[in-house]
Structure formats: C-alpha cells, structure tokens
C-alpha cells in the first residue's frame, strides 16, 4: 500500500500530442486474475492485488491489457476482466503519513544517440525535486525517482521504466537536485515522438 500512495502522489503527463492515450486504473477486488489473453480460458499469469494501480494499454470488449510493476519490481503484462478495475485520476498530492514534503517537476524528454543494449534510441528525462523534512530537523533522506517511457502510435504499448535512488543530507532548508532517468528503447525515435506517461519521486528514510 505504501507504493500505491507514492504513485498517487505523482504527476501524469502526456507530452506528445500524437501519442496514444494511456489510462490508469485501480484493481477493485481482492485478487484479480491476470491472463495471457482476453478470455476466461486464457492462462493465468499472476493475480493483481486489490488497490494495485495499473496502466491500460489496450481494450477488447470486456477485457483490458494492463501493465504494472509488482511488489518485486518485476514487469507484469497481461489481460484482466475490466469490470473489476476502476479509472483513476492522478493529481499531485502529498502523502499525509510521510515525514517529508516533496515537489517534483520534469522537462521535455530527450532522445539522443543509440542504446548499446537495445540498438534503439537512448532517451532520458530530467526530473527535478525539492524535499523538506516536515519537522524542519536535519536528517538523512532517500529519494527515489522514476518515469515510464511510452512509444506512441502502436496497437500495443509496454512502458519502459527508468528509476534512480540517491541519499541526501537534509538541512533545515531541505535539499534539491535533478536526476537524469535514462531508458534504452528498441525503436529509433526523436524527442517529438516519445511520451513520458508518468513520472514521480518519493522520499523516505
């Protein structure tokens, strides 16, 4: 549930006007079967827990192809019966239980050169944050930032997630920095044809 709260405190941005829409949903039942295909006879890959936030990347009737990161940060992609997921509106917010306040912004994503691993484009997003202790005390804090890169204009979309974690020493005035989140994509793109569907940072000890 902690991961979900951090996600709901994030920023939803669709930066390319020609991009395919990417919609967020929440699992509303205790355990939702994720299947290989859009059918009750499809093989069950895993079960998505209640309150899991997912990306819907395609819809066929009563079935939705979804994507999310599980509790082990592994990619999960499959089909779910969409009567059991509910649309979500993501807006910037502060997690009430957190000991830290964090503000996050990002620039336009950039693609330059080629990835040595994928052979496609090497793209990045600069995410800037400012974090403060709510108590104003000097303390250590760990900041994790991530972004989901999406290639638009395709029938099926699988976001590529980039993430980075650093530790900071907070003064009473707080701390700020910019993290460059990089992703190696399989396609050759320029910056005008790439989406960042979602980015966020979370702070904790």
PyMOL commands that set and color helices and strands:
alter all, ss='L'
color gray80, all
select helices_A, chain A and resi 2-8+82-84+191-193
alter helices_A, ss='H'
color red, helices_A
select strands_A, chain A and resi 11-12+23-27+31-35+44-49+53-60+63-69+75-81+85-87+100-106+110-114+121-133+139-151+160-170+175-184+194-204
alter strands_A, ss='S'
color yellow, strands_A
deselect
rebuild
show_as cartoon
